[in-house]
């Protein structure tokens, strides 16, 4: 479960997020939609403290994951990121073999048990619906895979460290329709085990995969409700305009 | 289009075309000249030019190989039997010896009787071998003959273990000690410079704040602009005494000192190229690593360094290339002993230092002069190899990104 209270975030003098408070339940899929530059990706990247790597940024407010403030000094950021996996917009496999890509997270976390590692590789690739396609070529370069396969490999790589939360930053925006539908099916099947937060530009996608949707604009959370309600009967006029395609 | 504009564009295009052609031709001509002058060595005789070796006609020996001449004059062969003659002790005769046999009056005012007297000496002694200048040499007669001369061979040049370009009668142009000296100094230079340079590059690209980076990077690039003679001077006055004292050596001018100076000189190249390579690692790969719970160090050595691997090797190779071609600083601190080095704490001489030190005293067109040109060719080929390797590696790198 993720809960934010009164989050403000600044890039230098520019305020990217304006007092956002929201709650994302466990084992649900929450989608963030909104026009480009509205802050939805910035908000997503707060949950695994990915914005820490960007210089000259500032955050106020609290962000709780399972009732623990993740910006508290006692929290180790690498421990947090083990619990909160992330999949990026463009597939970004390492220039290593498929096997090494999946085991990377385990290795950096000090796991050396070979049997456990190979079990995790099979489990995560199976969960990412990639096992059957790659089981015979685990030692081949990850670059030999298609874009859609690479993205599923990145999902498998994130799953290998057994996170409880999976953040997805426009995971299908660089993919073709068939690969996209595979990723969407995957999100459906992962819901029972993981809390998923997905940022997307594609409103149909948000409608298809998510239970709840948040609509962002100019750094503000305009509306946050059940996906069905949001798309059928939005409360705010801005939301209505955006989802009907009047701007964005 | 306006015809004047069109013509002027054509004209400018022509100028660019011309200048690129001229540049290419000049470079090509320089290489051709280098090789043409250098290759002349293999058609020059083994005996110093302007001189000949003369024997008594009763001596059955009529030609001697390069090695045999050298061994005879070194005293390693002292009997004609060894080289296929009669069982007689070899008597060496040098031109200067004539003045201890005959007085100046006997030789004539303008040495006009010199050839005659030399003829006399050779005729009298059947076991003699005389090394004489052509100017005063006796006419070949029934009593005196000149040894037919071989040319200097490629083997003697490439595999020769001694570089003694001014010994008589046969100068030695063996480049093995020079090549070994060059490679030794360069190899250790890169051994010192690479870990240090890589460390600095990692610090600048990964750890330092942008403020510190803005100060350090130009400072390091400034190092590349310092003339090499200044480095040499620094080495001579600072490093040499330190090496001498710390190593408790008789002289501080050693291969080690040269390596240190070259390492300092190669650092800017290595740092700036490998830093560029490290910084070229895509943000997406770093983020992927962080998102999986890797720490900054794990990300650096598991993702960034492997990705920049070929850039780092290019940096190393260009560093070696710089070290191999470097002349002045090395000339000043290595002591220039042209012998095969057995340890790092001996004096060595590199190829470029040899050329710089000896070209001034080598008579133009002579064997020594040609040998120095040939050294230039060897150096050119070595650095060419390194450039090709680095080109190949960086090509591989660019295909990796695509």
HADDOCK unambig.tbl for C-alpha pairs under 7 A between the chains (distance, minus, plus):
assign (segid A and resid 78 and name CA) (segid B and resid 293 and name CA) 4.18 0.50 0.50
assign (segid A and resid 78 and name CA) (segid B and resid 294 and name CA) 6.10 0.50 0.50
assign (segid A and resid 78 and name CA) (segid B and resid 295 and name CA) 6.32 0.50 0.50
assign (segid A and resid 79 and name CA) (segid B and resid 293 and name CA) 6.29 0.50 0.50
assign (segid A and resid 81 and name CA) (segid B and resid 291 and name CA) 5.62 0.50 0.50
assign (segid A and resid 81 and name CA) (segid B and resid 292 and name CA) 6.06 0.50 0.50
assign (segid A and resid 81 and name CA) (segid B and resid 293 and name CA) 4.86 0.50 0.50
assign (segid A and resid 82 and name CA) (segid B and resid 292 and name CA) 5.91 0.50 0.50
assign (segid A and resid 82 and name CA) (segid B and resid 293 and name CA) 5.07 0.50 0.50
assign (segid A and resid 85 and name CA) (segid B and resid 291 and name CA) 6.29 0.50 0.50
assign (segid A and resid 85 and name CA) (segid B and resid 292 and name CA) 6.58 0.50 0.50
assign (segid A and resid 86 and name CA) (segid B and resid 291 and name CA) 5.97 0.50 0.50
assign (segid A and resid 92 and name CA) (segid B and resid 284 and name CA) 6.15 0.50 0.50
assign (segid A and resid 92 and name CA) (segid B and resid 285 and name CA) 6.14 0.50 0.50
assign (segid A and resid 92 and name CA) (segid B and resid 288 and name CA) 6.93 0.50 0.50
assign (segid A and resid 94 and name CA) (segid B and resid 285 and name CA) 6.44 0.50 0.50
assign (segid A and resid 105 and name CA) (segid B and resid 292 and name CA) 5.07 0.50 0.50
assign (segid A and resid 105 and name CA) (segid B and resid 293 and name CA) 6.68 0.50 0.50
assign (segid A and resid 108 and name CA) (segid B and resid 294 and name CA) 5.52 0.50 0.50
assign (segid A and resid 108 and name CA) (segid B and resid 298 and name CA) 6.75 0.50 0.50
assign (segid A and resid 158 and name CA) (segid B and resid 292 and name CA) 6.48 0.50 0.50
